[in-house]
Amino acid sequence: MRKIAEIRFLTGILRESVRPFPVASLRTVLRARERVDRRRVPASEAADLDAV
C-alpha cells in the first residue's frame, strides 16, 4: 500500500512539472463560479427593475 502511495505522489509531481501552465483546482474554479453567480441578478428580477 505504501508503494502505491509513493508512486501516486511521484506521478503527481511529474505531472505538475510537465504542465505548460498551472491549472486551477476544481475547488478553486467552483468557488470563483459561486462568487460570480451571487453577483448576477436573475432575469426575472432584472425585468422587474426595468419595468419601474
PDB file of N, CA, C, O and CB in Angstrom:
ATOM      1  N   MET A   1       0.825  -1.195   0.000  1.00  0.00           N
ATOM      2  CA  MET A   1       0.000   0.000   0.000  1.00  0.00           C
ATOM      3  C   MET A   1       0.873   1.264   0.000  1.00  0.00           C
ATOM      4  O   MET A   1       0.560   2.253  -0.663  1.00  0.00           O
ATOM      5  CB  MET A   1      -0.941  -0.005   1.216  1.00  0.00           C
ATOM      6  N   ARG A   2       1.954   1.205   0.747  1.00  0.00           N
ATOM      7  CA  ARG A   2       2.840   2.364   0.817  1.00  0.00           C
ATOM      8  C   ARG A   2       3.488   2.638  -0.535  1.00  0.00           C
ATOM      9  O   ARG A   2       3.655   3.793  -0.927  1.00  0.00           O
ATOM     10  CB  ARG A   2       3.918   2.150   1.885  1.00  0.00           C
ATOM     11  N   LYS A   3       3.853   1.573  -1.247  1.00  0.00           N
ATOM     12  CA  LYS A   3       4.478   1.732  -2.568  1.00  0.00           C
ATOM     13  C   LYS A   3       3.508   2.414  -3.533  1.00  0.00           C
ATOM     14  O   LYS A   3       3.908   3.273  -4.319  1.00  0.00           O
ATOM     15  CB  LYS A   3       4.922   0.356  -3.135  1.00  0.00           C
ATOM     16  N   ILE A   4       2.242   2.031  -3.470  1.00  0.00           N
ATOM     17  CA  ILE A   4       1.233   2.627  -4.347  1.00  0.00           C
ATOM     18  C   ILE A   4       1.114   4.121  -4.052  1.00  0.00           C
ATOM     19  O   ILE A   4       1.027   4.936  -4.970  1.00  0.00           O
ATOM     20  CB  ILE A   4      -0.142   1.924  -4.166  1.00  0.00           C
ATOM     21  N   ALA A   5       1.112   4.473  -2.770  1.00  0.00           N
ATOM     22  CA  ALA A   5       1.024   5.883  -2.383  1.00  0.00           C
ATOM     23  C   ALA A   5       2.237   6.658  -2.890  1.00  0.00           C
ATOM     24  O   ALA A   5       2.098   7.781  -3.374  1.00  0.00           O
ATOM     25  CB  ALA A   5       0.909   6.018  -0.853  1.00  0.00           C
ATOM     26  N   GLU A   6       3.417   6.068  -2.781  1.00  0.00           N
ATOM     27  CA  GLU A   6       4.636   6.727  -3.254  1.00  0.00           C
ATOM     28  C   GLU A   6       4.581   6.938  -4.760  1.00  0.00           C
ATOM     29  O   GLU A   6       4.945   8.004  -5.256  1.00  0.00           O
ATOM     30  CB  GLU A   6       5.878   5.901  -2.878  1.00  0.00           C
ATOM     31  N   ILE A   7       4.129   5.927  -5.484  1.00  0.00           N
ATOM     32  CA  ILE A   7       4.041   6.027  -6.948  1.00  0.00           C
ATOM     33  C   ILE A   7       3.056   7.124  -7.339  1.00  0.00           C
ATOM     34  O   ILE A   7       3.330   7.915  -8.242  1.00  0.00           O
ATOM     35  CB  ILE A   7       3.609   4.670  -7.568  1.00  0.00           C
ATOM     36  N   ARG A   8       1.916   7.174  -6.665  1.00  0.00           N
ATOM     37  CA  ARG A   8       0.923   8.221  -6.975  1.00  0.00           C
ATOM     38  C   ARG A   8       1.484   9.607  -6.679  1.00  0.00           C
ATOM     39  O   ARG A   8       1.270  10.547  -7.444  1.00  0.00           O
ATOM     40  CB  ARG A   8      -0.376   7.996  -6.167  1.00  0.00           C
ATOM     41  N   PHE A   9       2.196   9.728  -5.574  1.00  0.00           N
ATOM     42  CA  PHE A   9       2.790  11.006  -5.198  1.00  0.00           C
ATOM     43  C   PHE A   9       3.801  11.453  -6.252  1.00  0.00           C
ATOM     44  O   PHE A   9       3.769  12.596  -6.709  1.00  0.00           O
ATOM     45  CB  PHE A   9       3.463  10.904  -3.815  1.00  0.00           C
ATOM     46  N   LEU A  10       4.693  10.547  -6.631  1.00  0.00           N
ATOM     47  CA  LEU A  10       5.711  10.883  -7.625  1.00  0.00           C
ATOM     48  C   LEU A  10       5.092  11.173  -8.988  1.00  0.00           C
ATOM     49  O   LEU A  10       5.565  12.049  -9.713  1.00  0.00           O
ATOM     50  CB  LEU A  10       6.722   9.751  -7.746  1.00  0.00           C
ATOM     51  N   THR A  11       4.042  10.445  -9.338  1.00  0.00           N
ATOM     52  CA  THR A  11       3.349  10.693 -10.602  1.00  0.00           C
ATOM     53  C   THR A  11       2.739  12.090 -10.595  1.00  0.00           C
ATOM     54  O   THR A  11       2.782  12.793 -11.604  1.00  0.00           O
ATOM     55  CB  THR A  11       2.255   9.626 -10.848  1.00  0.00           C
ATOM     56  N   GLY A  12       2.174  12.490  -9.465  1.00  0.00           N
ATOM     57  CA  GLY A  12       1.597  13.830  -9.345  1.00  0.00           C
ATOM     58  C   GLY A  12       2.645  14.914  -9.514  1.00  0.00           C
ATOM     59  O   GLY A  12       2.403  15.917 -10.185  1.00  0.00           O
ATOM     60  N   ILE A  13       3.810  14.716  -8.907  1.00  0.00           N
ATOM     61  CA  ILE A  13       4.903  15.687  -9.039  1.00  0.00           C
ATOM     62  C   ILE A  13       5.350  15.771 -10.492  1.00  0.00           C
ATOM     63  O   ILE A  13       5.550  16.864 -11.022  1.00  0.00           O
ATOM     64  CB  ILE A  13       6.097  15.301  -8.129  1.00  0.00           C
ATOM     65  N   LEU A  14       5.506  14.629 -11.127  1.00  0.00           N
ATOM     66  CA  LEU A  14       5.928  14.599 -12.526  1.00  0.00           C
ATOM     67  C   LEU A  14       4.902  15.304 -13.406  1.00  0.00           C
ATOM     68  O   LEU A  14       5.264  16.090 -14.282  1.00  0.00           O
ATOM     69  CB  LEU A  14       6.132  13.148 -13.000  1.00  0.00           C
ATOM     70  N   ARG A  15       3.646  15.027 -13.177  1.00  0.00           N
ATOM     71  CA  ARG A  15       2.576  15.636 -13.971  1.00  0.00           C
ATOM     72  C   ARG A  15       2.600  17.157 -13.819  1.00  0.00           C
ATOM     73  O   ARG A  15       2.443  17.885 -14.799  1.00  0.00           O
ATOM     74  CB  ARG A  15       1.197  15.075 -13.548  1.00  0.00           C
ATOM     75  N   GLU A  16       2.797  17.636 -12.581  1.00  0.00           N
ATOM     76  CA  GLU A  16       2.844  19.085 -12.335  1.00  0.00           C
ATOM     77  C   GLU A  16       4.023  19.729 -13.061  1.00  0.00           C
ATOM     78  O   GLU A  16       3.899  20.832 -13.592  1.00  0.00           O
ATOM     79  CB  GLU A  16       2.939  19.371 -10.826  1.00  0.00           C
ATOM     80  N   SER A  17       5.155  19.046 -13.083  1.00  0.00           N
ATOM     81  CA  SER A  17       6.344  19.634 -13.697  1.00  0.00           C
ATOM     82  C   SER A  17       6.253  19.671 -15.215  1.00  0.00           C
ATOM     83  O   SER A  17       6.932  20.476 -15.851  1.00  0.00           O
ATOM     84  CB  SER A  17       7.576  18.865 -13.281  1.00  0.00           C
ATOM     85  N   VAL A  18       5.434  18.820 -15.801  1.00  0.00           N
ATOM     86  CA  VAL A  18       5.328  18.742 -17.261  1.00  0.00           C
ATOM     87  C   VAL A  18       4.276  19.708 -17.805  1.00  0.00           C
ATOM     88  O   VAL A  18       4.326  20.075 -18.979  1.00  0.00           O
ATOM     89  CB  VAL A  18       4.991  17.315 -17.688  1.00  0.00           C
ATOM     90  N   ARG A  19       3.334  20.121 -16.972  1.00  0.00           N
ATOM     91  CA  ARG A  19       2.263  21.017 -17.434  1.00  0.00           C
ATOM     92  C   ARG A  19       2.840  22.327 -17.952  1.00  0.00           C
ATOM     93  O   ARG A  19       3.704  22.923 -17.308  1.00  0.00           O
ATOM     94  CB  ARG A  19       1.261  21.298 -16.297  1.00  0.00           C
ATOM     95  N   PRO A  20       2.371  22.777 -19.107  1.00  0.00           N
ATOM     96  CA  PRO A  20       2.881  24.035 -19.663  1.00  0.00           C
ATOM     97  C   PRO A  20       2.403  25.266 -18.888  1.00  0.00           C
ATOM     98  O   PRO A  20       3.051  26.311 -18.936  1.00  0.00           O
ATOM     99  CB  PRO A  20       2.462  24.161 -21.113  1.00  0.00           C
ATOM    100  N   PHE A  21       1.298  25.157 -18.189  1.00  0.00           N
ATOM    101  CA  PHE A  21       0.773  26.268 -17.399  1.00  0.00           C
ATOM    102  C   PHE A  21       0.044  25.696 -16.194  1.00  0.00           C
ATOM    103  O   PHE A  21      -0.464  24.576 -16.255  1.00  0.00           O
ATOM    104  CB  PHE A  21      -0.176  27.176 -18.249  1.00  0.00           C
ATOM    105  N   PRO A  22      -0.015  26.438 -15.114  1.00  0.00           N
ATOM    106  CA  PRO A  22      -0.700  25.928 -13.924  1.00  0.00           C
ATOM    107  C   PRO A  22      -2.207  25.819 -14.158  1.00  0.00           C
ATOM    108  O   PRO A  22      -2.805  26.679 -14.806  1.00  0.00           O
ATOM    109  CB  PRO A  22      -0.420  26.835 -12.716  1.00  0.00           C
ATOM    110  N   VAL A  23      -2.800  24.781 -13.638  1.00  0.00           N
ATOM    111  CA  VAL A  23      -4.233  24.563 -13.778  1.00  0.00           C
ATOM    112  C   VAL A  23      -4.874  24.733 -12.407  1.00  0.00           C
ATOM    113  O   VAL A  23      -4.411  24.160 -11.421  1.00  0.00           O
ATOM    114  CB  VAL A  23      -4.540  23.150 -14.375  1.00  0.00           C
ATOM    115  N   ALA A  24      -5.934  25.519 -12.351  1.00  0.00           N
ATOM    116  CA  ALA A  24      -6.632  25.733 -11.085  1.00  0.00           C
ATOM    117  C   ALA A  24      -7.330  24.447 -10.671  1.00  0.00           C
ATOM    118  O   ALA A  24      -7.820  23.692 -11.512  1.00  0.00           O
ATOM    119  CB  ALA A  24      -7.652  26.896 -11.199  1.00  0.00           C
ATOM    120  N   SER A  25      -7.369  24.210  -9.376  1.00  0.00           N
ATOM    121  CA  SER A  25      -8.054  23.024  -8.886  1.00  0.00           C
ATOM    122  C   SER A  25      -9.559  23.194  -9.062  1.00  0.00           C
ATOM    123  O   SER A  25     -10.057  24.313  -9.186  1.00  0.00           O
ATOM    124  CB  SER A  25      -7.704  22.759  -7.404  1.00  0.00           C
ATOM    125  N   LEU A  26     -10.263  22.093  -9.072  1.00  0.00           N
ATOM    126  CA  LEU A  26     -11.715  22.123  -9.239  1.00  0.00           C
ATOM    127  C   LEU A  26     -12.360  22.952  -8.132  1.00  0.00           C
ATOM    128  O   LEU A  26     -13.301  23.704  -8.384  1.00  0.00           O
ATOM    129  CB  LEU A  26     -12.292  20.694  -9.242  1.00  0.00           C
ATOM    130  N   ARG A  27     -11.858  22.817  -6.920  1.00  0.00           N
ATOM    131  CA  ARG A  27     -12.409  23.567  -5.786  1.00  0.00           C
ATOM    132  C   ARG A  27     -12.297  25.077  -6.037  1.00  0.00           C
ATOM    133  O   ARG A  27     -13.242  25.822  -5.776  1.00  0.00           O
ATOM    134  CB  ARG A  27     -11.675  23.184  -4.473  1.00  0.00           C
ATOM    135  N   THR A  28     -11.146  25.524  -6.541  1.00  0.00           N
ATOM    136  CA  THR A  28     -10.942  26.943  -6.821  1.00  0.00           C
ATOM    137  C   THR A  28     -11.907  27.434  -7.887  1.00  0.00           C
ATOM    138  O   THR A  28     -12.483  28.514  -7.763  1.00  0.00           O
ATOM    139  CB  THR A  28      -9.504  27.200  -7.261  1.00  0.00           C
ATOM    140  N   VAL A  29     -12.082  26.642  -8.931  1.00  0.00           N
ATOM    141  CA  VAL A  29     -12.995  27.012 -10.016  1.00  0.00           C
ATOM    142  C   VAL A  29     -14.421  27.120  -9.498  1.00  0.00           C
ATOM    143  O   VAL A  29     -15.134  28.065  -9.836  1.00  0.00           O
ATOM    144  CB  VAL A  29     -12.922  25.987 -11.164  1.00  0.00           C
ATOM    145  N   LEU A  30     -14.842  26.165  -8.684  1.00  0.00           N
ATOM    146  CA  LEU A  30     -16.206  26.181  -8.162  1.00  0.00           C
ATOM    147  C   LEU A  30     -16.440  27.373  -7.229  1.00  0.00           C
ATOM    148  O   LEU A  30     -17.515  27.973  -7.250  1.00  0.00           O
ATOM    149  CB  LEU A  30     -16.500  24.875  -7.423  1.00  0.00           C
ATOM    150  N   ARG A  31     -15.442  27.719  -6.415  1.00  0.00           N
ATOM    151  CA  ARG A  31     -15.579  28.883  -5.527  1.00  0.00           C
ATOM    152  C   ARG A  31     -15.734  30.163  -6.337  1.00  0.00           C
ATOM    153  O   ARG A  31     -16.586  30.997  -6.029  1.00  0.00           O
ATOM    154  CB  ARG A  31     -14.360  28.998  -4.587  1.00  0.00           C
ATOM    155  N   ALA A  32     -14.917  30.318  -7.366  1.00  0.00           N
ATOM    156  CA  ALA A  32     -14.993  31.514  -8.208  1.00  0.00           C
ATOM    157  C   ALA A  32     -16.343  31.596  -8.898  1.00  0.00           C
ATOM    158  O   ALA A  32     -16.923  32.675  -9.022  1.00  0.00           O
ATOM    159  CB  ALA A  32     -13.865  31.516  -9.251  1.00  0.00           C
ATOM    160  N   ARG A  33     -16.834  30.463  -9.341  1.00  0.00           N
ATOM    161  CA  ARG A  33     -18.127  30.431 -10.021  1.00  0.00           C
ATOM    162  C   ARG A  33     -19.259  30.816  -9.065  1.00  0.00           C
ATOM    163  O   ARG A  33     -20.201  31.507  -9.453  1.00  0.00           O
ATOM    164  CB  ARG A  33     -18.383  29.034 -10.613  1.00  0.00           C
ATOM    165  N   GLU A  34     -19.158  30.363  -7.815  1.00  0.00           N
ATOM    166  CA  GLU A  34     -20.163  30.724  -6.805  1.00  0.00           C
ATOM    167  C   GLU A  34     -20.210  32.229  -6.601  1.00  0.00           C
ATOM    168  O   GLU A  34     -21.289  32.815  -6.506  1.00  0.00           O
ATOM    169  CB  GLU A  34     -19.866  30.023  -5.469  1.00  0.00           C
ATOM    170  N   ARG A  35     -19.036  32.858  -6.534  1.00  0.00           N
ATOM    171  CA  ARG A  35     -18.981  34.309  -6.334  1.00  0.00           C
ATOM    172  C   ARG A  35     -19.637  35.044  -7.493  1.00  0.00           C
ATOM    173  O   ARG A  35     -20.385  35.999  -7.283  1.00  0.00           O
ATOM    174  CB  ARG A  35     -17.528  34.776  -6.172  1.00  0.00           C
ATOM    175  N   VAL A  36     -19.361  34.605  -8.709  1.00  0.00           N
ATOM    176  CA  VAL A  36     -19.942  35.243  -9.892  1.00  0.00           C
ATOM    177  C   VAL A  36     -21.448  35.063  -9.891  1.00  0.00           C
ATOM    178  O   VAL A  36     -22.183  36.004 -10.191  1.00  0.00           O
ATOM    179  CB  VAL A  36     -19.334  34.665 -11.186  1.00  0.00           C
ATOM    180  N   ASP A  37     -21.918  33.872  -9.560  1.00  0.00           N
ATOM    181  CA  ASP A  37     -23.358  33.602  -9.540  1.00  0.00           C
ATOM    182  C   ASP A  37     -24.067  34.467  -8.500  1.00  0.00           C
ATOM    183  O   ASP A  37     -25.202  34.890  -8.718  1.00  0.00           O
ATOM    184  CB  ASP A  37     -23.619  32.117  -9.254  1.00  0.00           C
ATOM    185  N   ARG A  38     -23.409  34.732  -7.372  1.00  0.00           N
ATOM    186  CA  ARG A  38     -24.024  35.557  -6.332  1.00  0.00           C
ATOM    187  C   ARG A  38     -24.163  37.004  -6.780  1.00  0.00           C
ATOM    188  O   ARG A  38     -25.093  37.696  -6.366  1.00  0.00           O
ATOM    189  CB  ARG A  38     -23.204  35.489  -5.047  1.00  0.00           C
ATOM    190  N   ARG A  39     -23.246  37.467  -7.626  1.00  0.00           N
ATOM    191  CA  ARG A  39     -23.283  38.857  -8.087  1.00  0.00           C
ATOM    192  C   ARG A  39     -24.331  39.076  -9.166  1.00  0.00           C
ATOM    193  O   ARG A  39     -24.846  40.185  -9.314  1.00  0.00           O
ATOM    194  CB  ARG A  39     -21.923  39.271  -8.610  1.00  0.00           C
ATOM    195  N   ARG A  40     -24.646  38.052  -9.907  1.00  0.00           N
ATOM    196  CA  ARG A  40     -25.606  38.190 -11.005  1.00  0.00           C
ATOM    197  C   ARG A  40     -27.015  38.401 -10.477  1.00  0.00           C
ATOM    198  O   ARG A  40     -27.388  37.889  -9.421  1.00  0.00           O
ATOM    199  CB  ARG A  40     -25.568  36.957 -11.909  1.00  0.00           C
ATOM    200  N   VAL A  41     -27.778  39.160 -11.231  1.00  0.00           N
ATOM    201  CA  VAL A  41     -29.189  39.366 -10.894  1.00  0.00           C
ATOM    202  C   VAL A  41     -29.992  38.432 -11.784  1.00  0.00           C
ATOM    203  O   VAL A  41     -29.818  38.449 -13.003  1.00  0.00           O
ATOM    204  CB  VAL A  41     -29.632  40.878 -11.086  1.00  0.00           C
ATOM    205  N   PRO A  42     -30.868  37.619 -11.206  1.00  0.00           N
ATOM    206  CA  PRO A  42     -31.690  36.729 -12.034  1.00  0.00           C
ATOM    207  C   PRO A  42     -32.522  37.527 -13.041  1.00  0.00           C
ATOM    208  O   PRO A  42     -32.904  38.664 -12.764  1.00  0.00           O
ATOM    209  CB  PRO A  42     -32.615  35.875 -11.147  1.00  0.00           C
ATOM    210  N   ALA A  43     -32.802  36.941 -14.198  1.00  0.00           N
ATOM    211  CA  ALA A  43     -33.507  37.618 -15.287  1.00  0.00           C
ATOM    212  C   ALA A  43     -34.871  38.146 -14.839  1.00  0.00           C
ATOM    213  O   ALA A  43     -35.275  39.235 -15.247  1.00  0.00           O
ATOM    214  CB  ALA A  43     -33.683  36.668 -16.468  1.00  0.00           C
ATOM    215  N   SER A  44     -35.576  37.392 -14.012  1.00  0.00           N
ATOM    216  CA  SER A  44     -36.900  37.834 -13.561  1.00  0.00           C
ATOM    217  C   SER A  44     -36.797  39.107 -12.723  1.00  0.00           C
ATOM    218  O   SER A  44     -37.639  39.996 -12.844  1.00  0.00           O
ATOM    219  CB  SER A  44     -37.590  36.724 -12.750  1.00  0.00           C
ATOM    220  N   GLU A  45     -35.777  39.201 -11.878  1.00  0.00           N
ATOM    221  CA  GLU A  45     -35.590  40.406 -11.066  1.00  0.00           C
ATOM    222  C   GLU A  45     -35.157  41.579 -11.936  1.00  0.00           C
ATOM    223  O   GLU A  45     -35.573  42.713 -11.700  1.00  0.00           O
ATOM    224  CB  GLU A  45     -34.552  40.157  -9.959  1.00  0.00           C
ATOM    225  N   ALA A  46     -34.326  41.318 -12.938  1.00  0.00           N
ATOM    226  CA  ALA A  46     -33.878  42.372 -13.844  1.00  0.00           C
ATOM    227  C   ALA A  46     -35.068  42.931 -14.616  1.00  0.00           C
ATOM    228  O   ALA A  46     -35.144  44.141 -14.828  1.00  0.00           O
ATOM    229  CB  ALA A  46     -32.800  41.838 -14.818  1.00  0.00           C
ATOM    230  N   ALA A  47     -35.993  42.081 -15.039  1.00  0.00           N
ATOM    231  CA  ALA A  47     -37.186  42.524 -15.760  1.00  0.00           C
ATOM    232  C   ALA A  47     -38.047  43.400 -14.856  1.00  0.00           C
ATOM    233  O   ALA A  47     -38.607  44.396 -15.312  1.00  0.00           O
ATOM    234  CB  ALA A  47     -38.000  41.312 -16.272  1.00  0.00           C
ATOM    235  N   ASP A  48     -38.156  43.040 -13.585  1.00  0.00           N
ATOM    236  CA  ASP A  48     -38.925  43.850 -12.637  1.00  0.00           C
ATOM    237  C   ASP A  48     -38.302  45.234 -12.471  1.00  0.00           C
ATOM    238  O   ASP A  48     -39.013  46.234 -12.367  1.00  0.00           O
ATOM    239  CB  ASP A  48     -39.012  43.144 -11.275  1.00  0.00           C
ATOM    240  N   LEU A  49     -36.971  45.284 -12.446  1.00  0.00           N
ATOM    241  CA  LEU A  49     -36.287  46.567 -12.296  1.00  0.00           C
ATOM    242  C   LEU A  49     -36.483  47.437 -13.534  1.00  0.00           C
ATOM    243  O   LEU A  49     -36.625  48.655 -13.421  1.00  0.00           O
ATOM    244  CB  LEU A  49     -34.792  46.349 -12.035  1.00  0.00           C
ATOM    245  N   ASP A  50     -36.490  46.814 -14.724  1.00  0.00           N
ATOM    246  CA  ASP A  50     -36.680  47.558 -15.967  1.00  0.00           C
ATOM    247  C   ASP A  50     -38.086  48.147 -16.053  1.00  0.00           C
ATOM    248  O   ASP A  50     -38.277  49.211 -16.640  1.00  0.00           O
ATOM    249  CB  ASP A  50     -36.418  46.655 -17.171  1.00  0.00           C
ATOM    250  N   ALA A  51     -39.053  47.472 -15.480  1.00  0.00           N
ATOM    251  CA  ALA A  51     -40.446  47.918 -15.555  1.00  0.00           C
ATOM    252  C   ALA A  51     -40.683  49.169 -14.715  1.00  0.00           C
ATOM    253  O   ALA A  51     -41.636  49.909 -14.961  1.00  0.00           O
ATOM    254  CB  ALA A  51     -41.382  46.803 -15.097  1.00  0.00           C
ATOM    255  N   VAL A  52     -39.835  49.408 -13.738  1.00  0.00           N
ATOM    256  CA  VAL A  52     -40.032  50.549 -12.817  1.00  0.00           C
ATOM    257  C   VAL A  52     -39.669  51.844 -13.443  1.00  0.00           C
ATOM    258  O   VAL A  52     -39.777  52.890 -12.805  1.00  0.00           O
ATOM    259  CB  VAL A  52     -39.229  50.373 -11.564  1.00  0.00           C
TER     260      VAL A  52
END
